[in-house]
Structures are given as C-alpha cells and as structure tokens.
Amino acid sequence: MAYHGVNLCLRTLVKYILLIQDYPEDPRAFGPRALRSYKT
C-alpha cells in the first residue's frame, strides 16, 4: 500500500516536470488543482 502511494506520487512528479518543460514561462499551465496542492 505504502509503496503504491509512493509510486503514484513519483508518477505525478514526473508529470509535473513534463508540464514545466512544456510550459516554462506560464505557471498557470499547472491548473488550479496543482496550485492548490502547491500552496498546501
């Protein structure tokens, strides 16, 4: 269970890294959900 959670988190981080590479100049590209999780 814990390993699956960590694996899912790593996949999410990779997805965000790809988003940053696709939109390096627009932080709004993350969307409201990502910004909310970033502030928390």
N, CA, C, O and CB atoms as a CASP TS submission, in Angstrom:
PFRMAT TS
TARGET T0000
AUTHOR 0000-0000-0000
METHOD Language model
MODEL 1
PARENT N/A
ATOM      1  N   MET     1       0.840  -1.202   0.000  1.00  0.00           N
ATOM      2  CA  MET     1       0.000   0.000   0.000  1.00  0.00           C
ATOM      3  C   MET     1       0.874   1.251   0.000  1.00  0.00           C
ATOM      4  O   MET     1       0.700   2.147  -0.827  1.00  0.00           O
ATOM      5  CB  MET     1      -0.950   0.006   1.225  1.00  0.00           C
ATOM      6  N   ALA     2       1.805   1.296   0.930  1.00  0.00           N
ATOM      7  CA  ALA     2       2.667   2.477   1.027  1.00  0.00           C
ATOM      8  C   ALA     2       3.519   2.631  -0.236  1.00  0.00           C
ATOM      9  O   ALA     2       3.719   3.735  -0.740  1.00  0.00           O
ATOM     10  CB  ALA     2       3.573   2.382   2.274  1.00  0.00           C
ATOM     11  N   TYR     3       4.015   1.488  -0.734  1.00  0.00           N
ATOM     12  CA  TYR     3       4.849   1.546  -1.940  1.00  0.00           C
ATOM     13  C   TYR     3       4.038   2.053  -3.128  1.00  0.00           C
ATOM     14  O   TYR     3       4.540   2.820  -3.950  1.00  0.00           O
ATOM     15  CB  TYR     3       5.444   0.157  -2.256  1.00  0.00           C
ATOM     16  N   HIS     4       2.786   1.620  -3.212  1.00  0.00           N
ATOM     17  CA  HIS     4       1.930   2.070  -4.310  1.00  0.00           C
ATOM     18  C   HIS     4       1.706   3.578  -4.217  1.00  0.00           C
ATOM     19  O   HIS     4       1.685   4.267  -5.237  1.00  0.00           O
ATOM     20  CB  HIS     4       0.576   1.320  -4.289  1.00  0.00           C
ATOM     21  N   GLY     5       1.540   4.087  -3.007  1.00  0.00           N
ATOM     22  CA  GLY     5       1.337   5.525  -2.822  1.00  0.00           C
ATOM     23  C   GLY     5       2.564   6.317  -3.252  1.00  0.00           C
ATOM     24  O   GLY     5       2.443   7.361  -3.894  1.00  0.00           O
ATOM     25  N   VAL     6       3.743   5.819  -2.897  1.00  0.00           N
ATOM     26  CA  VAL     6       4.986   6.499  -3.278  1.00  0.00           C
ATOM     27  C   VAL     6       5.161   6.455  -4.791  1.00  0.00           C
ATOM     28  O   VAL     6       5.576   7.438  -5.404  1.00  0.00           O
ATOM     29  CB  VAL     6       6.207   5.852  -2.574  1.00  0.00           C
ATOM     30  N   ASN     7       4.843   5.309  -5.388  1.00  0.00           N
ATOM     31  CA  ASN     7       4.969   5.169  -6.842  1.00  0.00           C
ATOM     32  C   ASN     7       4.044   6.149  -7.544  1.00  0.00           C
ATOM     33  O   ASN     7       4.434   6.776  -8.529  1.00  0.00           O
ATOM     34  CB  ASN     7       4.653   3.724  -7.285  1.00  0.00           C
ATOM     35  N   LEU     8       2.820   6.286  -7.044  1.00  0.00           N
ATOM     36  CA  LEU     8       1.867   7.217  -7.646  1.00  0.00           C
ATOM     37  C   LEU     8       2.367   8.654  -7.507  1.00  0.00           C
ATOM     38  O   LEU     8       2.211   9.461  -8.423  1.00  0.00           O
ATOM     39  CB  LEU     8       0.475   7.068  -6.995  1.00  0.00           C
ATOM     40  N   CYS     9       2.967   8.969  -6.361  1.00  0.00           N
ATOM     41  CA  CYS     9       3.494  10.319  -6.138  1.00  0.00           C
ATOM     42  C   CYS     9       4.630  10.606  -7.119  1.00  0.00           C
ATOM     43  O   CYS     9       4.711  11.699  -7.679  1.00  0.00           O
ATOM     44  CB  CYS     9       3.989  10.481  -4.677  1.00  0.00           C
ATOM     45  N   LEU    10       5.503   9.623  -7.324  1.00  0.00           N
ATOM     46  CA  LEU    10       6.614   9.809  -8.259  1.00  0.00           C
ATOM     47  C   LEU    10       6.095  10.026  -9.671  1.00  0.00           C
ATOM     48  O   LEU    10       6.618  10.865 -10.404  1.00  0.00           O
ATOM     49  CB  LEU    10       7.560   8.601  -8.223  1.00  0.00           C
ATOM     50  N   ARG    11       5.062   9.268 -10.060  1.00  0.00           N
ATOM     51  CA  ARG    11       4.490   9.441 -11.393  1.00  0.00           C
ATOM     52  C   ARG    11       3.915  10.847 -11.541  1.00  0.00           C
ATOM     53  O   ARG    11       4.036  11.464 -12.599  1.00  0.00           O
ATOM     54  CB  ARG    11       3.398   8.382 -11.660  1.00  0.00           C
ATOM     55  N   THR    12       3.280  11.359 -10.459  1.00  0.00           N
ATOM     56  CA  THR    12       2.712  12.703 -10.504  1.00  0.00           C
ATOM     57  C   THR    12       3.825  13.747 -10.642  1.00  0.00           C
ATOM     58  O   THR    12       3.688  14.710 -11.396  1.00  0.00           O
ATOM     59  CB  THR    12       1.868  12.978  -9.238  1.00  0.00           C
ATOM     60  N   LEU    13       4.927  13.550  -9.909  1.00  0.00           N
ATOM     61  CA  LEU    13       6.048  14.485 -10.005  1.00  0.00           C
ATOM     62  C   LEU    13       6.612  14.509 -11.421  1.00  0.00           C
ATOM     63  O   LEU    13       6.916  15.576 -11.954  1.00  0.00           O
ATOM     64  CB  LEU    13       7.151  14.111  -9.002  1.00  0.00           C
ATOM     65  N   VAL    14       6.750  13.334 -12.029  1.00  0.00           N
ATOM     66  CA  VAL    14       7.263  13.265 -13.404  1.00  0.00           C
ATOM     67  C   VAL    14       6.328  14.000 -14.352  1.00  0.00           C
ATOM     68  O   VAL    14       6.773  14.696 -15.264  1.00  0.00           O
ATOM     69  CB  VAL    14       7.433  11.796 -13.855  1.00  0.00           C
ATOM     70  N   LYS    15       5.012  13.839 -14.125  1.00  0.00           N
ATOM     71  CA  LYS    15       4.024  14.507 -14.982  1.00  0.00           C
ATOM     72  C   LYS    15       4.163  16.027 -14.860  1.00  0.00           C
ATOM     73  O   LYS    15       4.096  16.742 -15.860  1.00  0.00           O
ATOM     74  CB  LYS    15       2.582  14.063 -14.605  1.00  0.00           C
ATOM     75  N   TYR    16       4.358  16.523 -13.617  1.00  0.00           N
ATOM     76  CA  TYR    16       4.507  17.964 -13.424  1.00  0.00           C
ATOM     77  C   TYR    16       5.810  18.464 -14.046  1.00  0.00           C
ATOM     78  O   TYR    16       5.857  19.570 -14.586  1.00  0.00           O
ATOM     79  CB  TYR    16       4.465  18.311 -11.928  1.00  0.00           C
ATOM     80  N   ILE    17       6.870  17.649 -13.970  1.00  0.00           N
ATOM     81  CA  ILE    17       8.144  18.042 -14.584  1.00  0.00           C
ATOM     82  C   ILE    17       7.970  18.188 -16.093  1.00  0.00           C
ATOM     83  O   ILE    17       8.504  19.117 -16.701  1.00  0.00           O
ATOM     84  CB  ILE    17       9.255  17.003 -14.266  1.00  0.00           C
ATOM     85  N   LEU    18       7.219  17.264 -16.692  1.00  0.00           N
ATOM     86  CA  LEU    18       6.964  17.346 -18.133  1.00  0.00           C
ATOM     87  C   LEU    18       6.140  18.591 -18.443  1.00  0.00           C
ATOM     88  O   LEU    18       6.353  19.236 -19.470  1.00  0.00           O
ATOM     89  CB  LEU    18       6.234  16.074 -18.638  1.00  0.00           C
ATOM     90  N   LEU    19       5.197  18.931 -17.559  1.00  0.00           N
ATOM     91  CA  LEU    19       4.388  20.131 -17.772  1.00  0.00           C
ATOM     92  C   LEU    19       5.266  21.379 -17.709  1.00  0.00           C
ATOM     93  O   LEU    19       5.089  22.308 -18.496  1.00  0.00           O
ATOM     94  CB  LEU    19       3.255  20.216 -16.724  1.00  0.00           C
ATOM     95  N   ILE    20       6.214  21.397 -16.770  1.00  0.00           N
ATOM     96  CA  ILE    20       7.116  22.545 -16.643  1.00  0.00           C
ATOM     97  C   ILE    20       7.955  22.685 -17.914  1.00  0.00           C
ATOM     98  O   ILE    20       8.208  23.798 -18.376  1.00  0.00           O
ATOM     99  CB  ILE    20       8.036  22.391 -15.396  1.00  0.00           C
ATOM    100  N   GLN    21       8.384  21.551 -18.476  1.00  0.00           N
ATOM    101  CA  GLN    21       9.190  21.603 -19.699  1.00  0.00           C
ATOM    102  C   GLN    21       8.348  22.081 -20.873  1.00  0.00           C
ATOM    103  O   GLN    21       8.853  22.763 -21.766  1.00  0.00           O
ATOM    104  CB  GLN    21       9.798  20.223 -20.008  1.00  0.00           C
ATOM    105  N   ASP    22       7.053  21.722 -20.876  1.00  0.00           N
ATOM    106  CA  ASP    22       6.179  22.133 -21.976  1.00  0.00           C
ATOM    107  C   ASP    22       5.784  23.609 -21.853  1.00  0.00           C
ATOM    108  O   ASP    22       5.659  24.308 -22.858  1.00  0.00           O
ATOM    109  CB  ASP    22       4.921  21.252 -22.010  1.00  0.00           C
ATOM    110  N   TYR    23       5.588  24.078 -20.610  1.00  0.00           N
ATOM    111  CA  TYR    23       5.169  25.472 -20.401  1.00  0.00           C
ATOM    112  C   TYR    23       6.119  26.141 -19.408  1.00  0.00           C
ATOM    113  O   TYR    23       5.731  26.373 -18.263  1.00  0.00           O
ATOM    114  CB  TYR    23       3.692  25.544 -19.884  1.00  0.00           C
ATOM    115  N   PRO    24       7.355  26.458 -19.814  1.00  0.00           N
ATOM    116  CA  PRO    24       8.347  27.018 -18.893  1.00  0.00           C
ATOM    117  C   PRO    24       8.049  28.460 -18.484  1.00  0.00           C
ATOM    118  O   PRO    24       8.547  28.932 -17.462  1.00  0.00           O
ATOM    119  CB  PRO    24       9.711  26.953 -19.522  1.00  0.00           C
ATOM    120  N   GLU    25       7.235  29.162 -19.283  1.00  0.00           N
ATOM    121  CA  GLU    25       7.011  30.582 -18.998  1.00  0.00           C
ATOM    122  C   GLU    25       5.620  30.864 -18.443  1.00  0.00           C
ATOM    123  O   GLU    25       5.298  32.011 -18.134  1.00  0.00           O
ATOM    124  CB  GLU    25       7.224  31.395 -20.251  1.00  0.00           C
ATOM    125  N   ASP    26       4.787  29.820 -18.314  1.00  0.00           N
ATOM    126  CA  ASP    26       3.418  30.042 -17.851  1.00  0.00           C
ATOM    127  C   ASP    26       3.097  29.151 -16.650  1.00  0.00           C
ATOM    128  O   ASP    26       2.734  27.989 -16.828  1.00  0.00           O
ATOM    129  CB  ASP    26       2.419  29.778 -18.990  1.00  0.00           C
ATOM    130  N   PRO    27       3.227  29.682 -15.426  1.00  0.00           N
ATOM    131  CA  PRO    27       2.929  28.880 -14.232  1.00  0.00           C
ATOM    132  C   PRO    27       1.464  28.477 -14.161  1.00  0.00           C
ATOM    133  O   PRO    27       1.126  27.508 -13.482  1.00  0.00           O
ATOM    134  CB  PRO    27       3.303  29.650 -12.977  1.00  0.00           C
ATOM    135  N   ARG    28       0.585  29.205 -14.855  1.00  0.00           N
ATOM    136  CA  ARG    28      -0.840  28.878 -14.829  1.00  0.00           C
ATOM    137  C   ARG    28      -1.128  27.574 -15.568  1.00  0.00           C
ATOM    138  O   ARG    28      -2.239  27.050 -15.491  1.00  0.00           O
ATOM    139  CB  ARG    28      -1.654  30.014 -15.443  1.00  0.00           C
ATOM    140  N   ALA    29      -0.131  27.049 -16.286  1.00  0.00           N
ATOM    141  CA  ALA    29      -0.325  25.810 -17.040  1.00  0.00           C
ATOM    142  C   ALA    29      -0.570  24.626 -16.104  1.00  0.00           C
ATOM    143  O   ALA    29      -1.095  23.593 -16.519  1.00  0.00           O
ATOM    144  CB  ALA    29       0.894  25.532 -17.930  1.00  0.00           C
ATOM    145  N   PHE    30      -0.184  24.792 -14.837  1.00  0.00           N
ATOM    146  CA  PHE    30      -0.388  23.707 -13.884  1.00  0.00           C
ATOM    147  C   PHE    30      -1.866  23.483 -13.605  1.00  0.00           C
ATOM    148  O   PHE    30      -2.288  22.352 -13.362  1.00  0.00           O
ATOM    149  CB  PHE    30       0.347  23.999 -12.586  1.00  0.00           C
ATOM    150  N   GLY    31      -2.651  24.546 -13.638  1.00  0.00           N
ATOM    151  CA  GLY    31      -4.071  24.409 -13.337  1.00  0.00           C
ATOM    152  C   GLY    31      -4.327  24.674 -11.864  1.00  0.00           C
ATOM    153  O   GLY    31      -3.394  24.644 -11.062  1.00  0.00           O
ATOM    154  N   PRO    32      -5.586  24.935 -11.489  1.00  0.00           N
ATOM    155  CA  PRO    32      -5.941  25.287 -10.111  1.00  0.00           C
ATOM    156  C   PRO    32      -5.663  24.161  -9.130  1.00  0.00           C
ATOM    157  O   PRO    32      -5.304  24.421  -7.981  1.00  0.00           O
ATOM    158  CB  PRO    32      -7.398  25.670 -10.035  1.00  0.00           C
ATOM    159  N   ARG    33      -5.822  22.909  -9.561  1.00  0.00           N
ATOM    160  CA  ARG    33      -5.606  21.791  -8.637  1.00  0.00           C
ATOM    161  C   ARG    33      -4.145  21.728  -8.208  1.00  0.00           C
ATOM    162  O   ARG    33      -3.848  21.544  -7.028  1.00  0.00           O
ATOM    163  CB  ARG    33      -6.027  20.458  -9.287  1.00  0.00           C
ATOM    164  N   ALA    34      -3.235  21.881  -9.163  1.00  0.00           N
ATOM    165  CA  ALA    34      -1.807  21.819  -8.860  1.00  0.00           C
ATOM    166  C   ALA    34      -1.401  22.997  -7.977  1.00  0.00           C
ATOM    167  O   ALA    34      -0.612  22.835  -7.046  1.00  0.00           O
ATOM    168  CB  ALA    34      -0.976  21.809 -10.160  1.00  0.00           C
ATOM    169  N   LEU    35      -1.941  24.183  -8.270  1.00  0.00           N
ATOM    170  CA  LEU    35      -1.607  25.356  -7.462  1.00  0.00           C
ATOM    171  C   LEU    35      -2.101  25.180  -6.035  1.00  0.00           C
ATOM    172  O   LEU    35      -1.434  25.597  -5.088  1.00  0.00           O
ATOM    173  CB  LEU    35      -2.207  26.627  -8.078  1.00  0.00           C
ATOM    174  N   ARG    36      -3.275  24.561  -5.876  1.00  0.00           N
ATOM    175  CA  ARG    36      -3.827  24.355  -4.539  1.00  0.00           C
ATOM    176  C   ARG    36      -2.936  23.388  -3.754  1.00  0.00           C
ATOM    177  O   ARG    36      -2.653  23.625  -2.580  1.00  0.00           O
ATOM    178  CB  ARG    36      -5.281  23.814  -4.622  1.00  0.00           C
ATOM    179  N   SER    37      -2.490  22.297  -4.397  1.00  0.00           N
ATOM    180  CA  SER    37      -1.638  21.322  -3.725  1.00  0.00           C
ATOM    181  C   SER    37      -0.265  21.933  -3.440  1.00  0.00           C
ATOM    182  O   SER    37       0.393  21.553  -2.471  1.00  0.00           O
ATOM    183  CB  SER    37      -1.496  20.041  -4.582  1.00  0.00           C
ATOM    184  N   TYR    38       0.172  22.879  -4.279  1.00  0.00           N
ATOM    185  CA  TYR    38       1.470  23.513  -4.073  1.00  0.00           C
ATOM    186  C   TYR    38       1.427  24.433  -2.850  1.00  0.00           C
ATOM    187  O   TYR    38       2.392  24.498  -2.089  1.00  0.00           O
ATOM    188  CB  TYR    38       1.889  24.306  -5.329  1.00  0.00           C
ATOM    189  N   LYS    39       0.315  25.140  -2.662  1.00  0.00           N
ATOM    190  CA  LYS    39       0.197  26.052  -1.519  1.00  0.00           C
ATOM    191  C   LYS    39       0.088  25.281  -0.209  1.00  0.00           C
ATOM    192  O   LYS    39       0.570  25.747   0.823  1.00  0.00           O
ATOM    193  CB  LYS    39      -1.020  26.970  -1.690  1.00  0.00           C
ATOM    194  N   THR    40      -0.531  24.128  -0.238  1.00  0.00           N
ATOM    195  CA  THR    40      -0.750  23.352   0.984  1.00  0.00           C
ATOM    196  C   THR    40       0.557  22.803   1.526  1.00  0.00           C
ATOM    197  O   THR    40       0.562  22.124   2.553  1.00  0.00           O
ATOM    198  CB  THR    40      -1.726  22.209   0.725  1.00  0.00           C
TER
END
